[in-house]
Amino acid sequence: MNIAMGADHAGFEQKELLKNYLIEQGFTVHDKGCFSEERVDYPDFAKTVSEAVAAGEADFGVLVCGTGIGMAIAANKVDGIRAANVITPEFAQLAREHNNANVVTVSGRFVDLETNKAILDTFLNTEFGGGRHECRVSKIMELE
């Protein structure tokens, strides 16, 4: 499975740790930056990762910033993206099952590394539930 991954300066440290964790789990990770803790603008990385997912170059996207909120807002501006800011593994499961989210955003400042690992495990291993949720996701996509 191919994962596009990005972060801003506030998420850089956890992005590096989560990237290595995903590689150890057997995922192919395409690091779209940033590549240091030097200040950058998160929309640039949300755009790059989301465009890779929307184009089919990656199966899923993972974005890390201070809260995950800004990344989710920016990522959702890209057609075809359903980004969810997730703070618990349970939210990750529901984002996939109910919303067919294809990008997960996490907090590098307010959520600890072990919880973010559990979020990624759950997000990347949960299937979309389909059924009654299919119509709802279609309605979301019609808003583009």
N, C-alpha and C positions, 0 to 999 in steps of 0.2 A: 504494500500500500504506500502511495506517495503522499507525503505531507509537505505543504508549503508553510513555512514558519517565519514569523517576523516579530520584532519588538521595537520599542523606543528605548531611550536611555534608562527610563525607570524600570523597564522590564528586561533589560539586557542580561543581567546576572541570572535570573531564573530561566530566560530563554536558552542560555547556554547549557544550564543544568538539565532542563527538560529536553532539549535537543539530544543530548548525549543519552538520556534515559530512553527516548524513543528509538534511537539507533540501536541501543542494547536490546530493545524489544523486537527488533527485526524490521522496523519501518525505514523507508527511504525518506530522508528529510532534506528538503531544499531550503537552505537558509537564505532568506531574502533581506537580511539585515535587521537592525543595525549591527555594527561590528565593534562597538565600544560603548563606554558610558558617557561619551560626549553628547551634549544636548542635540536632539533632533526633533522633528515634527512627526508625531504618530500617524497622521493621515497618509503620509507618503508610504509607510510600510503596510498599513491596512489596505491601501490601493493595490500595491504590488502583489501581496498574498492573495487578495480577493480576486484579482484578475487572473491569477494562475489557476485558482479553483474554478472560476467561471468558464475559463477556456478549456478545462479538462486536463490541464497539465499536472494537477494535483487532485487527489481524491477528497482531501479535507484541508482546511487551513487552521493554524493555531497562531494566535496573536497574544502578546503579553505587553501590558503597559502598567502604569501605577495602579489603576483600578480595573482596567479592562473595559470600562464604560466608553471612553473616547474611541477606542479601537472598534468596538461593536457598532457605534454610531457611524463611523466612517466606512467600515466594511459593508454595511447594509445599503450604502449608496451605490454599490456596484450591482448592476443587473445580474440576477441569478444567485445572489448570495443571501443566505439566511444565517446571519451571525447571532450568536447568543452569548451574552456575558454571563459566565457561570462561576458560582462561588462554592458549590457543593457537588459531590458526585451524583446526588439525587437530581439536581437541576440538570446535570449533563445528560442523564438518562432520559429525562422528560424532553429536553431540547431535541434529542435525536428521535425518540419514539413519537412524539406528538407534532413536532415542528419540522422534522427532517433537516435540522440545522446542518450546514456544511462547513461552517467556520465557528470555532470556539474561541472566545476571548477570556483571558484570565488575569487576575491581579498579581503583579509581582511585588507589591508592597503590603497588601493586607491579607493575603492568603499564603499560608506556608507551603513550602516545596512539596512536602508529602501529600498534602491535600490536592495540590495542583497535579501531581502525578496520578492520584486516584481519579481526578476529574478527567484527565486525558485517557486513562485506561477505560473508564466508563464510556466516554464520548465516542472513542474510536472503535469500541467493541459492541455498541448498541445499534441495532437495526431500526429503521423507520417502521413504525407500527402499521402504516397504511390504513385501510378501512375508513372509519369515520373521519380520520385525520387527513386523508387524501384531499377531500373537498376543501377543507380549511386551508391547507398548504397551497392548493391551486388558487384560492381566492387571494392569498397573500401575494402570490406571484403575479396575479392579474393587476396588482397595484403598480407594477413597474411601468 
